[in-house]
Amino acid sequence: MIHIFDGALGTMLQAGGLQPGACPELMNIEKPDIVRGIHEAYIRAGATIIETNTFGASTLKLAHYGLADRMAELNAAAVRIAKEAAGSHAKVAGSIGPTGRFIEPLGDLPFDEAYSVFFTQAKALAEAGADYLIIETCIDLQEMRAALLAAKDACALPVICQLSYSEDGRTVTGTDPQSAAVTLEAMGASIIGVNCSLGPEQLVPIVRTLAENCRVPISVLPNAGMPYLEDGETKFPMGPDDFGAWGQIGRAHV
């Protein structure tokens, strides 16, 4: 069975009134209709899995806005909004993004602290009724390990693990797709994949390598081509038709 994920949320929130420097997840409380409308638009476009507005809703990331004590509230509100929008038309994946810090010894974040941060968010998303957990846009396999361990300890939901890769086919910290696939499958990931950073053409060989090295389903959420800056604004070169064509082309290549 093939599922279709929704698209970018941050840019849609900006179009809906999110101000520069504001907390995206606070819109779950202050502007729920905007968030719900984005989910509904993606479902109308064909999405069968939508992600909650919780990419930065861990205590560590929310602390930047003085909102760490509202972590459970913001995650629960996000799941509720997504479930209302999804109805019987789509499933809801609770989004868990990276901490923004590197784990020791590469950085200053202790592994146990990272685990605790991921555990509390995963538990909040699961208790609120998410159908999946999706740990996404990680560039460090060690951080993904902490998140996956925490998610599996927090609940029994299927866990999707998506790393981001650079143009050299490795994560920023040097992990190749084969190592990621073998490690994450052995740790119990339900689905293994890749998201962000690259366009569909660049991700085809990475997806192929993942598929060749594990037996679990594969997910891929590419950018609309390689991003570029124009007048200080990030833009993407691919339109809907070009991007959509890769759904079938990519399948044939893999």
C-alpha positions as CSV (number, residue, x, y, z in Angstrom):
1,M,0.0,0.0,0.0
2,I,1.3,3.5,-0.9
3,H,0.5,6.4,1.3
4,I,0.8,10.1,0.3
5,F,2.1,12.5,2.9
6,D,1.2,16.2,3.1
7,G,3.7,18.9,2.2
8,A,5.5,21.7,4.0
9,L,3.8,23.2,7.0
10,G,6.1,26.1,8.0
11,T,5.7,28.0,4.8
12,M,1.9,27.5,4.9
13,L,1.8,28.8,8.5
14,Q,3.7,31.8,7.4
15,A,1.2,32.4,4.7
16,G,-1.5,32.1,7.4
17,G,0.0,34.8,9.5
18,L,2.9,33.3,11.4
19,Q,5.3,36.2,12.2
20,P,9.1,36.0,11.9
21,G,10.6,34.7,15.2
22,A,7.2,33.5,16.5
23,C,6.6,30.0,17.7
24,P,4.8,27.9,15.0
25,E,3.4,25.4,17.5
26,L,1.7,28.2,19.5
27,M,-0.7,28.6,16.6
28,N,-2.2,25.2,17.7
29,I,-3.7,27.2,20.6
30,E,-4.0,30.8,19.3
31,K,-5.0,30.1,15.7
32,P,-6.3,26.5,15.4
33,D,-8.5,27.3,12.4
34,I,-5.4,28.3,10.4
35,V,-3.7,25.0,11.3
36,R,-6.8,23.0,10.6
37,G,-7.3,24.7,7.2
38,I,-3.8,23.7,6.1
39,H,-4.4,20.1,7.1
40,E,-7.7,20.1,5.2
41,A,-6.2,21.6,2.1
42,Y,-3.5,18.8,2.0
43,I,-6.2,16.1,2.4
44,R,-8.2,17.6,-0.4
45,A,-5.0,17.5,-2.5
46,G,-4.8,13.7,-1.8
47,A,-2.8,13.3,1.4
48,T,-3.5,10.1,3.2
49,I,-1.2,10.9,6.1
50,I,-0.9,14.4,7.6
51,E,1.7,15.5,10.1
52,T,1.0,17.4,13.3
53,N,2.2,21.0,13.8
54,T,4.7,19.8,16.4
55,F,8.1,19.7,14.6
56,G,9.6,22.0,17.2
57,A,7.3,21.1,20.1
58,S,9.8,19.4,22.4
59,T,10.7,21.0,25.8
60,L,14.1,21.8,24.5
61,K,12.9,23.7,21.4
62,L,9.9,25.3,23.2
63,A,12.3,26.7,25.8
64,H,13.5,29.2,23.3
65,Y,10.0,30.8,23.5
66,G,9.5,30.3,27.2
67,L,6.9,27.7,26.5
68,A,8.6,24.5,27.8
69,D,6.0,24.1,30.5
70,R,3.2,24.0,27.7
71,M,4.8,21.1,25.8
72,A,2.0,18.6,26.6
73,E,-0.7,21.2,25.9
74,L,0.7,22.2,22.5
75,N,1.3,18.6,21.3
76,A,-2.2,17.5,22.4
77,A,-3.8,20.5,20.7
78,A,-1.9,19.7,17.5
79,V,-3.1,16.1,17.4
80,R,-6.7,17.1,18.2
81,I,-6.7,19.6,15.3
82,A,-5.1,17.1,12.9
83,K,-7.6,14.4,13.9
84,E,-10.5,16.7,13.4
85,A,-9.3,17.6,9.9
86,A,-8.4,14.0,9.0
87,G,-11.7,12.4,10.0
88,S,-11.8,9.1,8.2
89,H,-9.9,10.4,5.2
90,A,-6.3,10.3,6.5
91,K,-4.1,9.1,9.3
92,V,-2.2,11.4,11.7
93,A,1.6,11.3,12.2
94,G,2.9,13.0,15.3
95,S,5.9,15.0,14.1
96,I,9.1,15.0,16.2
97,G,12.0,17.2,14.9
98,P,15.6,17.3,16.0
99,T,16.8,19.1,19.2
100,G,19.0,21.5,17.3
101,R,22.0,20.4,19.3
102,F,24.6,17.7,18.8
103,I,24.8,14.8,21.3
104,E,28.1,14.2,23.2
105,P,30.9,13.8,22.3
106,L,30.2,15.7,19.0
107,G,28.3,18.3,20.9
108,D,27.2,19.2,24.5
109,L,23.9,17.4,24.8
110,P,24.1,14.3,27.0
111,F,22.4,11.2,25.3
112,D,20.2,10.7,28.4
113,E,18.9,14.2,28.2
114,A,18.1,13.9,24.5
115,Y,16.3,10.6,25.3
116,S,14.3,12.3,28.0
117,V,13.3,15.2,25.7
118,F,12.2,12.8,22.9
119,F,10.4,10.5,25.4
120,T,8.2,13.3,26.9
121,Q,7.1,14.5,23.4
122,A,6.5,11.1,22.0
123,K,4.4,10.2,25.0
124,A,2.3,13.4,24.7
125,L,1.7,12.8,21.0
126,A,0.7,9.1,21.6
127,E,-1.6,9.9,24.5
128,A,-3.3,12.6,22.4
129,G,-4.2,10.0,19.8
130,A,-1.6,10.1,17.0
131,D,-1.6,7.1,14.6
132,Y,2.1,7.2,13.9
133,L,5.2,9.0,15.2
134,I,7.5,10.5,12.7
135,I,11.0,11.4,13.7
136,E,12.2,13.6,10.9
137,T,15.0,15.8,9.5
138,C,17.7,14.4,11.7
139,I,21.2,14.8,10.5
140,D,22.9,12.7,13.2
141,L,22.3,9.0,13.6
142,Q,23.1,9.2,17.3
143,E,20.3,11.7,17.8
144,M,18.0,9.4,15.8
145,R,19.0,6.5,18.0
146,A,18.0,8.5,21.1
147,A,14.7,9.5,19.6
148,L,13.8,6.0,18.4
149,L,14.6,4.4,21.7
150,A,12.5,7.0,23.5
151,A,9.6,6.7,21.1
152,K,9.5,2.9,21.5
153,D,9.7,3.2,25.3
154,A,7.0,5.9,25.3
155,C,4.3,4.0,23.3
156,A,3.5,1.2,20.9
157,L,2.8,3.3,17.9
158,P,4.6,2.6,14.6
159,V,7.7,4.9,14.4
160,I,8.8,6.4,11.1
161,C,12.5,7.4,11.1
162,Q,13.7,9.9,8.4
163,L,17.2,11.2,8.2
164,S,18.3,14.1,5.9
165,Y,21.2,13.6,3.6
166,S,23.6,16.0,1.8
167,E,24.5,16.0,-1.9
168,D,27.4,13.6,-1.1
169,G,24.8,10.9,-0.1
170,R,25.7,11.1,3.6
171,T,24.2,12.9,6.6
172,V,26.0,16.0,7.9
173,T,27.7,13.8,10.5
174,G,28.7,11.2,7.9
175,T,26.2,8.4,8.1
176,D,25.5,6.6,4.7
177,P,22.1,5.2,3.9
178,Q,23.2,1.6,4.2
179,S,24.4,2.1,7.8
180,A,21.2,4.0,8.6
181,A,19.0,1.3,7.2
182,V,20.8,-1.6,9.0
183,T,21.0,0.3,12.3
184,L,17.4,1.6,12.4
185,E,15.8,-1.7,11.4
186,A,17.8,-3.5,14.0
187,M,16.5,-1.0,16.6
188,G,12.9,-1.6,15.6
189,A,12.0,1.3,13.3
190,S,8.6,0.6,11.6
191,I,9.4,2.7,8.5
192,I,12.8,4.1,7.4
193,G,13.2,7.0,5.1
194,V,14.6,10.4,4.1
195,N,13.2,13.9,4.0
196,C,14.1,17.4,3.1
197,S,17.4,18.8,1.9
198,L,17.4,17.3,-1.6
199,G,15.0,17.0,-4.5
200,P,13.5,13.8,-5.8
201,E,16.1,13.1,-8.4
202,Q,18.9,13.3,-5.8
203,L,17.0,11.1,-3.4
204,V,16.4,8.2,-5.8
205,P,19.8,6.5,-5.2
206,I,19.5,7.1,-1.4
207,V,16.0,5.5,-1.4
208,R,17.3,2.6,-3.5
209,T,20.1,1.9,-1.0
210,L,17.7,2.1,1.9
211,A,15.4,-0.4,0.2
212,E,18.3,-2.8,-0.6
213,N,19.4,-2.9,3.0
214,C,16.2,-3.3,5.1
215,R,12.9,-5.1,4.9
216,V,10.6,-2.5,6.4
217,P,8.6,0.0,4.3
218,I,10.5,3.1,2.9
219,S,9.3,6.7,3.1
220,V,10.6,9.6,1.1
221,L,9.6,13.3,1.4
222,P,11.8,15.3,-1.0
223,N,12.0,19.0,-1.5
224,A,10.6,20.4,-4.7
225,G,14.1,20.4,-6.3
226,M,17.3,21.9,-4.9
227,P,16.5,25.1,-3.0
228,Y,18.1,28.4,-3.9
229,L,18.1,32.0,-2.6
230,E,16.6,34.8,-4.5
231,D,16.4,38.3,-2.9
232,G,16.9,36.7,0.5
233,E,14.0,34.3,0.0
234,T,14.3,30.5,-0.3
235,K,12.7,29.2,-3.5
236,F,12.3,25.8,-5.1
237,P,12.5,25.2,-8.9
238,M,10.0,22.5,-9.4
239,G,6.3,23.1,-10.1
240,P,3.5,20.7,-9.1
241,D,3.5,18.7,-12.4
242,D,7.3,18.2,-12.4
243,F,7.3,17.2,-8.7
244,G,4.3,14.9,-9.0
245,A,5.8,13.1,-11.9
246,W,8.6,11.8,-9.7
247,G,6.1,9.7,-7.7
248,Q,5.9,7.3,-10.6
249,I,9.4,7.9,-12.0
250,G,11.0,7.3,-8.6
251,R,9.1,4.0,-8.2
252,A,10.4,2.8,-11.6
253,H,14.0,3.7,-10.7
254,V,14.0,2.1,-7.3
